[in-house]
């Protein structure tokens, strides 16, 4: 599923750039704290506070620090570098997926279908374009489905982005049946021997029952056409909304069984600690991060690379 990113040798650089503000403001201070402090209760409390301020969340912060404290005592770690390495290992373990949420591969005769969900304003349509661009750059043929028929602007935006990245967009008129759009797009993708079909969806408030029913219908339509589809259900979350954004996830996951997260706007005013909260609280793997405003600013989420970039010491 992520093979098309391996050609991008700049993925680590993009991740580094995306978390730059969080590193300078919070996480990059950890090694310095270790070198100038004793491993006493005051240090552990200051570490907890740093994590909480960086949007990790109270419960997750306490859990991380408690685990690190226990390991430090169990293994008699004393040197700052030893404790710092243990912290990084703890964070990587937290962010790593056990593979349970990984979607099955698409069968050879059908396109790989990705259903993209999320509320308005999180950067969903732009994220779809980034994902399509990445696959197209790897030589795959991609079809986009403009199944957010609630807003004419959403259809127009996807068509504009499709032309920009030279990817076909299947669309109907505003107010038409989203399921019909998904149906036509799947048939077009199969007829054109496309490798991937990426479906945009409406993003009104997650508390709206009719929206969730609409999500279920789109999922049902593609599943009738291919019993293994959708192969991926991607929840787009805006990193700048912090924990408020996590409340959106439960409703979408319950409706369409999300398999992973695309974390957007990580380069803006976001605090990188939200990535730790997303994985711990939602139980969903982060698959991609938005690392900037350009179409090319997308990186696959690699827990080790992310942690190294996040806690890289600052002077």
Beta strands, then each sheet from edge to edge (+ up, - down):
strand 1: 112-117
strand 2: 142-146
strand 3: 168-170
strand 4: 196-200
strand 5: 232-238
strand 6: 260-264
strand 7: 286-290
strand 8: 298-300
sheet 1: 3+ 2+ 4+ 1+ 5+ 6+ 7+ 8-
end
